[in-house]
Amino acid sequence: MAGARAVSVTVTEATNASASLAPDGRTVVLDLLNLLWTLPAEGGDAVPLTSVEEEASEPDFSPDGRRIVYQVYTGGVFHLWLMNADGTGRRQLTSGDADHREPRFSPDGTRIACAAESDGRYAVHVVDVDSGEATSWTTGTVQEGQPCWTPDGTAIAFTTGTADAPQAIDQVTADGTRTTLAKVTEGRLAGPSFSPDGSRLAYVHLTTTGTALVVDGETVSDDGEDVFPFAARWAGPDELLYTADGRLRRRTIQGTVEDVPFSARVTVPRVTERPAAARDFDGTGGRQTTGVVGPALSPDGRSVAFGALGDLWVMRRGRDPEAVVADGHRNTDPAWAPDGRSLVYVSDRDGGIALWRYDVATGARRRLTDTGLSAAAPVVSPDGTTVAFVSEGATLCTLGLASGAVRKVAGPLNAPGRPTFTADGTRLSAAVLVPVTPRYREGHNRILTVDLATGEAHYSEPLPGGSLANRIDAGPVHSPDGTRTAYIANGTLHISDLDAEGRTTGTARRVSAETADAPSWSGDSASLLHLSDGRLRLTTPAGKTSAVPLRLIWRPALPTGRTVVRADALWDGTGPGLRRDVDIVLEGHRIAAVTPRGARSVRPGDKVVDARGLTVLPGFVAVHEHGPWERNELMRLWLSFGVTALRSPGTAHYAAVEAKEALTAGRRTGPRVFAAGDMVDGSRIYYSSARPVTDDEQLRREISKARALGHDMVKTYVRLPYALQRKAVRAAHRIGLRTTSHYLFGPLDLGADGVEHIGGTSRYGRRQKETHLGHSYQDVTGPLAASGMAFTPTFGLSGLGLSAVRAALYRHAEWALDDTRLTSLLTAAEYAELREGIEAALAEEPTAELAFVARHGETVRHLVEQGANVAVGTDSPLVPPGVYYHLNLQTMVRHGVSPYEALRSATVQGARTLGLSDQLGTVEPGKLADLVMVEGDPTTDIAAAAAVRQVVVGGISHTVADLTANTKRSQTAVHNAALPDLPQQPVRERFWWHREEHIHHSCC
């Protein structure tokens, strides 16, 4: 790895690395730092064989030791490659759209076994080395992986099970005869391998409490050993080479152990703080609104409804827009009734998310759904009698407007998109994630259509092998005449024909080359409204496009005058000590001076904030919190916990901008927001706001959109290959945007600014930055600390094979029970879930989760001690907002980070992660006036940081009592009767991802 202002790092430990031993026992090839390395079997200096962009891993020597097979991720798909043992003579062996992983040479060297995608599962395939022809050796529905040959080449052993947690090792012969060799009921199995004579079977067993190398059912590794989930290589009849505890290790069955020392020298760029793109914090002039959410063209084509600045607007084309619902709450996502006389929209007016109806003629508003449904993304049926919507972000439902009764149509699913009716109203369609296999969660956005009478369903794939752009505002939207559907794919507006059952037919047609989002038909099906980089556009199906001018100007709500904050104590962020008896003088929204108490007299008209008895600190910065923050109360909750700036590494494009504009304009109360839009992903995606990007043109569109919408950063996600990630990083940097991702080694070489999570989802089948037990070794901590890359650990998410390890943090959260901030600003359901989690962790010690998080804590302590740039974030809303931020801070201190360094992570390092050290992070003259006032001294007791009493953001002060006060509610009670669900069994039988066991609850 090389770059400007580079620093050399010698790596002597490995995290989750696999290794292969040459047949002559003299050489090892090691998978480390996204590279393959070769080194002497007795140890020594490692020599790289591959480049970072190849993303080579899982190597295996040929029986004659002359060649190596390995998996590569270069074109957005995992494929098998061959090379000579010295790294020359590279040749691609497999091709196509299916992933091929975990290769192993046959004993005669003519074939390679691998795990390959086939018919919705991973199966054991055998590839001919010369011809590349592949055959499947297994059938069924389970997920199979990590194959290895018997020494005589007649059979293959492999892991097998559901999803990504195999609990058996089976063996299969070429004729399909199958037997089970090992089985467990707890944890999962990995890495089978046979002894040279085939009489012994080794494998790895991973549970929530430990990992073990097992031979013939007996554990041979030591207690507490951190064994990596790869096949041990037999160095003799009773000796194995494997990876564990960050080491290459030899072990005999009798228990003799010897570590094999290695050193791999890499050069990493020194990542200095990249100043954030120009953002005007001081101007008061008018600014054009670009955060336009859910624009909907009226049936007559003459008006546009949309959400912006927290309000619901209707604009007659050619006129200025009118705020038709502006009540201090968040009103958005409008849908027209077919007669154009009313709108159904989404509002948080009564604390939760609910559907409301607005009468265009009278202005009357009526709530339609109970907040417990968390109803969003509405659409009205062609006959005007029914509203379809998404409930709790997962279930497609319908609502009878006359009866108020709700029926479940399909789900739960993974964040389906906004539904659309067929023209006759008998079917409902929506964008739905279709995973490729249950082993990994990623897949494609396809169009699900459900018969509203029978529950029968089908999927359409309008662009074969492709994907809709997201599941938020990419459609599909069926034309009112029933002949076509519009959607966004590859960044542009497309149209496909529909048959009588709502299936797409024929070839998809790109309407124009213009970047597009959020399509909406006119009632006569003659035109489509859509967004293009923040502008409204009207397009005919033939591609004739015209502008729809939007004149909606907002202005920053900046305070004027002088404010004096009188504090007993100040931690200003510049050093470890407190300053006593100080006045912090604010001029408008900036800090003018910090002086001894009374050094400047209070003038008539000055506002005085009494912080006597309190400690003042810089406002906290939370650097990994995803929007779109559908409820205003969530933003007040963040402020009540002292967080004055939120960084969202992935939020829907227009919702992110709407939040920033509404907050800056003073329409909503909350922290500053710094956000990426949709995440830039590869050909497969998972989250609803991830964009499938597969070529340079699509990438250019996304970066251009980020610039046009004023985003603050770009986040690349799990399946984007490094070749495109390099281009994304460079393009973002050219326009002043910072970049981040889940990966460390490759992006560091590519010039990225940050990395998210100690763990985090990975495309490699294992996490790169932590092991199953939560250890991170020097190959992670060394480059990360030496480079200065920004890092957000996010404690207490998932690990140990568990979807959540929150209990480790909840064990220390008794202080949060009955906290007014949480009881007032979370919904009743959200608070009940939090309380239940805390009480369960208090009632029974979560030993495994505590040990896992302690290992994360040890890693972070080592990083802080080495001078790494560690900031604080939580990955909300996957975890409770606000409170989990302080649980993260407290976790750092509990595991050895000093309160001072933890506070620096929350402030100084947070500002650096934003590229805004000149504006935020410390209490110094000239900086933005973001302050938090707490009871107690958090420099000695980090728990005091959560005892927030007042907060100042942009010079405007708020007491916690004010933030938690009940806002005006409608006092309307709505109880929706529940109709019988549409039959779910037929669709679940046809489409496995509809089954409850395949609804992922994973994180990050």
ZAPAVEX-960712 format. One record per residue (C-alpha): x, y, z; residue in three letters. Coordinates in pm, whole numbers, plus 50000, padded with zeros to 5 digits. Layout:
BEGIN
XYZALA/...
end
This chain:
BEGIN
500005000050000MET/501435033549902ALA/500405069749915GLY/501455105449985ALA/502995111550328ARG/503115074050376ALA/504195055250685VAL/505585020150702SER/503904993950923VAL/505244959250991THR/502374935351055VAL/503064905251276THR/499524894551365GLU/496494885651157ALA/492744888851213THR/490544861851057ASN/493254851650810ALA/493304818650624SER/496474799850530ALA/497524771250302SER/500574749150337LEU/502454737650028ALA/502504699849981PRO/506264698550038ASP/505744715950371GLY/508204743750291ARG/505954773250206THR/502824789750342VAL/500504813050153VAL/498614836550385LEU/495474857250328ASP/496224890550500LEU/495354927450446LEU/493344919750128ASN/496494904249978LEU/497984869849943LEU/501464866050088TRP/503994838050071THR/506494829950346LEU/508724800950460PRO/506864774850661ALA/509294779650950GLU/508434816850953GLY/510004848750826GLY/509324878150601ASP/506164875950391ALA/506214885650023VAL/503014898449858PRO/501704879449555LEU/498614899949465THR/497344935849454SER/494754952049676VAL/492174956449400GLU/492144918949335GLU/490844913049689GLU/492404878349682ALA/491634854249965SER/491044817650060GLU/494194803449886PRO/494924766649827ASP/498034750049681PHE/497824724849399SER/499044689849492PRO/502354695649312ASP/502794729449484GLY/503254747449153ARG/499934766149146ARG/497574783949383ILE/493814787049344VAL/492094815549525TYR/488954836649521GLN/488954871749376VAL/486434900149392TYR/487194923349104THR/484034927848898GLY/481464927749175GLY/481334889649186VAL/483534863949358PHE/485354841649110HIS/488114816049121LEU/491534823748978TRP/494704803748931LEU/498294815848947MET/501734800948972ASN/503144797949320ALA/505374828049255ASP/502394850149162GLY/502824848648786THR/500544833748523GLY/497184845448657ARG/494124829748492ARG/490424833748568GLN/488714800248609LEU/485044808548665THR/482784835548525SER/479204847948525GLY/476964864948782ASP/477154837949050ALA/479624839549337ASP/482204811649359HIS/484054808949689ARG/486314787149905GLU/488234767149641PRO/490134734749712ARG/492244714649468PHE/491444677849420SER/494234653649517PRO/495104647949151ASP/495114685249071GLY/492654682648782THR/489584696148960ARG/488654722849210ILE/485804720549457ALA/484134752749563CYS/480964767149709ALA/478954783249429ALA/475584800049404GLU/472984779249228SER/469174781349235ASP/468964802749547GLY/471564784649755ARG/475254777449793TYR/476044742649662ALA/479244722549623VAL/480484725549266HIS/483464709049101VAL/485314728548831VAL/487584712348575ASP/490924730548585VAL/491574728248212ASP/488134734848066SER/486484754948343GLY/483394733048313GLU/481504730448642ALA/479214703848781THR/477164703749098SER/477764675249341TRP/474914683549577THR/471174689749566THR/468664703149815GLY/467824735949980THR/470444740250253VAL/473514762350235GLN/476824744650177GLU/480374757650200GLY/484064752550266GLN/484464719950071PRO/487494697350107CYS/488414665049929TRP/489014631450081THR/492644621450014PRO/491604595849753ASP/489564621849562GLY/486344601849564THR/484344623949798ALA/484054659449928ILE/483274670550283ALA/481624704350343PHE/479704724750598THR/475944724850567THR/473024741850735GLY/470574770350719THR/471534806250639ALA/475104814050748ASP/475224790951051ALA/476044755350938PRO/475744729651213GLN/476844698551026ALA/479644685350810ILE/478464662050537ASP/480324641750279GLN/479164635449924VAL/480464613349643THR/480224620449271ALA/477054599549245ASP/475364620449515GLY/475664595949803THR/475664617150116ARG/476604610150477THR/476954631850787THR/480414632450947LEU/479864657251231ALA/476974676251383LYS/476404701551662VAL/473324717151817THR/474994748951940GLU/476974774451741GLY/478294766251396ARG/480954745551223LEU/483664756650981ALA/486754745150794GLY/486674707350756PRO/489894689950652SER/491094653850634PHE/494364639650762SER/496714626750489PRO/495434591150521ASP/491794602150546GLY/491294586250885SER/490834618451080ARG/488584648651032LEU/489494682951170ALA/487144712351187TYR/486424744151383VAL/483504747851624HIS/482374783251706LEU/479904791551984THR/478974822252185THR/481464812452454THR/484454800552258GLY/486084786251948THR/487804752651919ALA/489884732451678LEU/488354697851684VAL/489724664651555VAL/487324635151539ASP/484994651651786GLY/487664659952044GLU/488884695252110THR/492644698052056VAL/493054735652095SER/493524753152427ASP/490784768352641ASP/490194804252538GLY/492034800652209GLU/490664823251935ASP/490564798351647VAL/489734813151306PHE/486964797051096PRO/489134781450826PHE/490374746650748ALA/493474735750938ALA/496154721950702ARG/497674688350791TRP/501464690550806ALA/501734653550886GLY/499704624651024PRO/499274641851362ASP/500264678251305GLU/498134707651187LEU/498874743051068LEU/496084767651136TYR/495384803951231THR/494404814851581ALA/495094842451832ASP/496444864151553GLY/499114838051474ARG/500104810951232LEU/500234780851458ARG/501424744651444ARG/499894719551680ARG/500244682251720THR/497354660551828ILE/499384653152139GLN/499354690152233GLY/502754703852126THR/502284739652006VAL/504604762451812GLU/503774796251661ASP/505174804751319VAL/506444840651324PRO/505814862351020PHE/506214898650928SER/504464916450643ALA/505604951450567ARG/503024975450427VAL/503075012450355THR/499925031450443VAL/499085067450357PRO/498895092350639ARG/495235102950640VAL/495125139150746THR/491905157150822GLU/490235165850495ARG/488355198550545PRO/484645194750483ALA/483105208150167ALA/482255244850191ALA/479165248750406ARG/477885283250483ASP/477335284850859PHE/477095322650869ASP/474985334350577GLY/471425345650637THR/470335349450278GLY/467605329550109GLY/468395294649983ARG/466545273649730GLN/464905242549873THR/466285210149734THR/465085186350006GLY/461875177849822VAL/460455144949949VAL/457895123749766GLY/456705148049498PRO/453365136549358ALA/451735149449041LEU/448005155849077SER/445655135248861PRO/444915165348639ASP/448655171748601GLY/448325207748716ARG/449585205649075SER/452425189949267VAL/452275179249631ALA/455465172949826PHE/457125173750164GLY/459815199550245ALA/461055218950548LEU/458885197350773GLY/455665208350602ASP/453295195050338LEU/453095216750028TRP/450895219549720VAL/452095239049421MET/449955248249126ARG/452325246048832ARG/453545280748745GLY/452745294349091ARG/454465295449427ASP/453915265449655PRO/451575267849954GLU/452245250750287ALA/448905233150336VAL/449945214450654VAL/452405234250865ALA/451805225951229ASP/455325222551366GLY/455415185151304HIS/456995165251023ARG/454495161550739ASN/455565143850424THR/455055116350164ASP/451785127950002PRO/449565106849778ALA/446665120949576TRP/443205106349572ALA/442255098249210PRO/439715126749204ASP/442395151549319GLY/440215163749607ARG/442315150349894SER/445765138949992LEU/446895111250220VAL/450195119150389TYR/452475108850676VAL/452775128950998SER/454335125151342ASP/451805149051494ARG/450655124551762ASP/454085112451862GLY/454245081951637GLY/454085078351262ILE/450575077951118ALA/448615084050801LEU/446495115250777TRP/444035127850518ARG/443945163950397TYR/440905178350221ASP/442105202049949VAL/438935223249944ALA/438355227850317THR/441815222250463GLY/440365197150708ALA/442715170350840ARG/441875136450983ARG/444105109351123ARG/443565075750953LEU/445795051151139THR/446875043151489ASP/450455053051558THR/451215017251656GLY/451085007751289LEU/453935031751202SER/452265036150865ALA/454265052250584ALA/454585053950205ALA/450845056450125PRO/449135053049789VAL/445405055949714VAL/443595029649508SER/442195038849165PRO/438615038749300ASP/439585060549598GLY/438305035949860THR/441545020949986THR/444995032150093VAL/447965008850066ALA/450955015550289PHE/454005000550456VAL/453624992350825SER/456594992551064GLU/458944994350768GLY/458264958150680ALA/454674948650596THR/452494958150300LEU/448974966350421CYS/445734981450299THR/443345004750482LEU/439675008850399GLY/438985045950405LEU/435335041550500ALA/435795014150762SER/439275022050890GLY/440004984750881ALA/443544972950804VAL/444554941350622ARG/448004926350595LYS/448884919650232VAL/452464906750247ALA/455274905550496GLY/457174910950702PRO/459694918450429LEU/462954937550431ASN/461904974050400ALA/459684971650091PRO/459215002749884GLY/456175024449836ARG/453355003249693PRO/451415009849374THR/448034996449257PHE/447334981248920THR/444805001448721ALA/441884978848815ASP/442814980249184GLY/442974942449218THR/446724939449269ARG/449404957149464LEU/453064960149360SER/456164972349541ALA/459934970849521ALA/461134942049740VAL/464594928749819LEU/465164894349666VAL/468304879549826PRO/470404856949606VAL/470804830649878THR/470004827550249PRO/473724825150327ARG/474304862050260TYR/471714889150293ARG/472404908849972GLU/470304906749659GLY/468364927349406HIS/465394950749416ASN/462634934049218ARG/458914941149172ILE/456544920449384LEU/452894919749276THR/450214905049504VAL/446634896149414ASP/444484913949675LEU/441784887149660ALA/443854855349681THR/447324864749806GLY/448894848649500GLU/452064867049405ALA/454764869549143HIS/457984888649087TYR/459044909048785SER/462594916248682GLU/462254944548430PRO/466024946348371LEU/467324910448374PRO/470154907948624GLY/469614944048726GLY/467964961249016SER/465714990649089LEU/467765019849218ALA/466495017549577ASN/463375008749774ARG/462515044149873ILE/461735065749573ASP/462625044449269ALA/459155030949201GLY/457605010949053PRO/454695034048977VAL/451995018748756HIS/450355041248500SER/446665048948563PRO/445745033648225ASP/447285000748331GLY/449624996448037THR/453005005948179ARG/455065009848493THR/457765035448560ALA/460815030548782TYR/464385041748832ILE/467235018748732ALA/470885026748666ASN/470135062048782GLY/467605070248509THR/463875068148443LEU/462685036248275HIS/459315023548153ILE/458194987648099SER/454914974447961ASP/452534956148196LEU/450364926248121ASP/446904920248266ALA/448354904748583GLU/450774933148651GLY/453894916048516ARG/456474936048328THR/456814924647970THR/459084932447679GLY/462254952747685THR/462684980447939ALA/462925014947781ARG/465075042847919ARG/462985074147891VAL/465875098947895SER/469525101547992ALA/468705125848270GLU/469355114748629THR/466005107448793ALA/464285098449120ASP/460725096949256ALA/458555091948944PRO/454845100548954SER/452235097248675TRP/449585122048567SER/446045108448568GLY/445935105248189ASP/449225085448186SER/450625110947943ALA/453415125048159SER/455685117248451LEU/456935140448721LEU/460305132148873HIS/463245147049055LEU/466605152648894SER/469405163449126ASP/467035184249335GLY/464985198749049ARG/461445189448947LEU/461105177448589ARG/458165167048371LEU/458755140148112THR/456595123147853THR/456985085647801PRO/458625094747471ALA/461355113847653GLY/460375150047602LYS/461425167447923THR/460705201748066SER/461415219748391ALA/458825224148665VAL/460085255348843PRO/459905254349221LEU/460235287649399ARG/460585278149762LEU/463175297949955ILE/464235292350314TRP/466635311150538ARG/468895299550820PRO/467455307151161ALA/470515323251317LEU/470185340851653PRO/471345376451702THR/472605394852006GLY/474855384052286ARG/474445354652522THR/476535349152832VAL/476805313652967VAL/477855315553333ARG/479525282953426ALA/481025269553745ASP/483235246553537ALA/484255243553174LEU/485975215052994TRP/486875232452671ASP/488325202252489GLY/491835216252456THR/493305197452753GLY/492415174453041PRO/491685200353309GLY/488605220453401LEU/488455258153398ARG/486555272253694ARG/484135301553721ASP/484065312353359VAL/481765331553129ASP/481325318952776ILE/480305348252562VAL/478335340852248LEU/477725365451967GLU/474845351751768GLY/475675315951676HIS/479415317151748ARG/481625318052054ILE/483095352652099ALA/485135348152416ALA/485815326352716VAL/486655347953017THR/486915346053394PRO/483525351153562ARG/482455387453540GLY/485415398953329ALA/482895413653089ARG/479825430553219SER/476405418953113VAL/474825445352896ARG/471145453952872PRO/469555430252627GLY/472115402852681ASP/470715368452746LYS/472205350153043VAL/472265312253061VAL/472725301453421ASP/475055271453426ALA/476085275353787ARG/476435241253947GLY/477005226153604LEU/479975216753388THR/479975230453035VAL/481495210052753LEU/481655212252375PRO/478535197552217GLY/478825160352156PHE/479185147351801VAL/477555114151710ALA/479225101851392VAL/477235070951292HIS/473485076951320GLU/471265069351024HIS/468315091050926GLY/465745099850813PRO/464545107051171TRP/460865104551086GLU/459775119751416ARG/460715154151542ASN/460865139951893GLU/463885118851796LEU/465845150251715MET/464905165952048ARG/465925133452215LEU/469415136352067TRP/469715171952194LEU/468505161852540SER/471485138252562PHE/473875166252466GLY/474445156452103VAL/474545187851894THR/475825172851567ALA/474785140851389LEU/476685124351108ARG/474645100050901SER/476745077050680PRO/473785066550468GLY/470335082450454THR/467865085050168ALA/469045112949939HIS/466155137149969TYR/465185128950327ALA/468745137450433ALA/468555171450266VAL/465045178050400GLU/466265171850754ALA/469255195150714LYS/467165222850562GLU/464345220050817ALA/466775220551109LEU/468865249050975THR/465725269050895ALA/464475264351252GLY/461435244451139ARG/462615215051351ARG/464555214651677THR/467565192251688GLY/471265188051624PRO/473115198451314ARG/473015171251049VAL/475895160750827PHE/474895133050593ALA/475575110750300ALA/472655102650077GLY/471965067849942ASP/474915044550001MET/476985036149692VAL/476904998249671ASP/477724971749413GLY/475534950049194SER/473844935349501ARG/472354955449785ILE/470624950550118TYR/469384982850274TYR/466565002450114SER/468805032850066SER/471685013949904ALA/472265021549536ARG/473434993749303PRO/476315009049107VAL/478054987548848THR/479785011148606ASP/481465044948575ASP/478385062648442GLU/476235052648739GLN/479005062648977LEU/479325096448809ARG/475585102048852ARG/475745094149222GLU/478695116949292ILE/477105144849086SER/473895140649282LYS/475795142549610ALA/477265175449495ARG/473965189549368ALA/472135180649689LEU/474865194149914GLY/475715161650087HIS/478595161450333ASP/480115127550256MET/479905096250044VAL/479575061750194LYS/480495031449986THR/478954999050095TYR/479474961650116VAL/479474949149754ARG/481124978449574LEU/484394964649428PRO/487614982949502TYR/488114994349143ALA/484885014449162LEU/485545024149523GLN/488845039749419ARG/486995060649161LYS/484315069749414ALA/486915081649663VAL/488735102649405ARG/485555117649262ALA/484235126249608ALA/487515142149708HIS/487535163549396ARG/484315180249513ILE/485385182749876GLY/483445153050017LEU/484855128250265ARG/484405090750219THR/483955061150447THR/483065024150434SER/483084992050638HIS/486464981250506TYR/489894990650632LEU/492744976150429PHE/491584983250074GLY/489975017350130PRO/493015028850328LEU/495135021750022ASP/492505038549802LEU/492635070850003GLY/489385068950201ALA/488975090950507ASP/487225067950752GLY/486135033150848VAL/482975022851033GLU/482504995851301HIS/484894971951468ILE/482784944851309GLY/480324954151037GLY/478924934250748THR/481534921450504SER/481334905350162ARG/484074880450248TYR/482064856350459GLY/483864867250772ARG/484584900850929ARG/487944915850844GLN/488444937251153LYS/487354913051426GLU/487194875951489THR/484174855651594HIS/485024862351959LEU/485564899551902GLY/489364901651898HIS/491174925751665SER/494864920151613TYR/497794941451508GLN/496974939151135ASP/493934960251226VAL/495214982751500THR/498634989451349GLY/497585003751010PRO/494565021251162LEU/496585039451427ALA/499565046751201ALA/497445060850920SER/495275084351124GLY/492145072050948MET/488935082051131ALA/487375052351309PHE/483955046951468THR/483805015151682PRO/480005013151750THR/479944991152060PHE/477184966352133GLY/475774957851792LEU/476214921551685SER/478764893651722GLY/479344858151843LEU/476854846851580GLY/474164867051761LEU/472104893651586SER/472584916651886ALA/474884919552188VAL/473114949752339ARG/472754931352670ALA/476424938852745ALA/475674976052741LEU/472234972752895TYR/473824955153193ARG/475184989553289HIS/472105009953190ALA/470015008953506GLU/470405046653525TRP/468335049753207ALA/465215033453352LEU/462465059353393ASP/464685086853250ASP/462275114453153THR/464025119852822ARG/463335084052720LEU/459815081052859THR/458815113952695SER/460535112752357LEU/460545075952264LEU/457245060352164THR/455645037452418ALA/456715007152214ALA/460295019552179GLU/460625026352550TYR/459054993052642ALA/461564974652425GLU/464444993852582LEU/463184987952933ARG/462674951052867GLU/466224948052736GLY/467734965953035ILE/465714946353289GLU/466634913253125ALA/470324922053131ALA/470084932153497LEU/468214900653590ALA/470684876353431GLU/474294884953361GLU/474964882552986PRO/478384866753030THR/479194859852665ALA/478094894052545GLU/480034911552821LEU/483194892652728ALA/482704900752360PHE/482264938052423VAL/485214937652664ALA/487404925952375ARG/486124954852166HIS/486904977552458GLY/490444964252473GLU/490894971152103THR/489665006852137VAL/491885012652441ARG/494915000952243HIS/493955023451952LEU/493515053952174VAL/496845046952343GLU/498485045652000GLN/496995079251902GLY/494295066451667ALA/491445089551576ASN/488495072651746VAL/485075089451740ALA/481735079051891VAL/478655066151709GLY/476005039651769THR/474355029451437ASP/470905041051546SER/468085034351469PRO/469304998351500LEU/469865007451865VAL/468015033152080PRO/469105068851996PRO/470735091752249GLY/470995067952542VAL/473115043152347TYR/475585070752270TYR/476345074452640HIS/476425036952687LEU/479155036752422ASN/481105063752606LEU/480735045252933GLN/481865012852769THR/485065029552652MET/485885040853004VAL/484875008053164ARG/487514990852951HIS/490415013953016GLY/489995045752815VAL/490275076053043SER/487225098653079PRO/489305126252922TYR/490055105752609GLU/486455093952589ALA/485285130152597LEU/487815138752327ARG/486355110852113SER/482885125752165ALA/483955161052074THR/487375167651924VAL/487535135151730GLN/483925138551624GLY/484675172551473ALA/487745158451299ARG/485665130151151THR/483375156551004LEU/486335176150869GLY/485215205151087LEU/487885209051353SER/487925246151272ASP/484215249151356GLN/483335223651624LEU/484785201151892GLY/486195226352141THR/484975257352324VAL/487135284352170GLU/486485318952028PRO/485365318251668GLY/483845283651679LYS/480175275251645LEU/478285279051972ALA/477425242752042ASP/477575235152416LEU/476295209552660VAL/475815215353034MET/475875185653267VAL/475585179153637GLU/478825165753782GLY/482365162953648ASP/482585139953344PRO/486385143253337THR/486455120953645THR/483095103053613ASP/481985096753255ILE/478435089353374ALA/478075126553439ALA/478235132653063ALA/474735117853039ALA/473375140453314ALA/472515167953065VAL/470535197353196ARG/470875223152918GLN/472235224052567VAL/473115251552322VAL/473155245251950VAL/474035273351714GLY/473745298551996GLY/470175288252083ILE/469745273652431SER/467355246152535HIS/466695231252874THR/466035194152895VAL/462695202653054ALA/461755222552743ASP/462925195152508LEU/460905168352685THR/457735188652727ALA/454775173452545ASN/454145189652211THR/450675197752092LYS/448835165951998ARG/445555162351811SER/443975142352097GLN/442445120551828THR/441965083951910ALA/442115060551612VAL/441545023251645HIS/441945003651323ASN/440074970851309ALA/442164942151178ALA/440804922550883LEU/442014886950823PRO/445444886450660ASP/445674877650296LEU/446854841550269PRO/450624841550315GLN/451434804750279GLN/451354802749897PRO/453874830849854VAL/456064817550134ARG/456184783649969GLU/457254798649638ARG/459644825149764PHE/461854814750056TRP/462764850450152TRP/459144856450256HIS/459484830950537ARG/459924844050888GLU/463214825950946GLU/464774844250652HIS/463754879350758ILE/467144892750859HIS/467434912551178HIS/471114918851125SER/472904951451166CYS/475464974451013CYS/
end
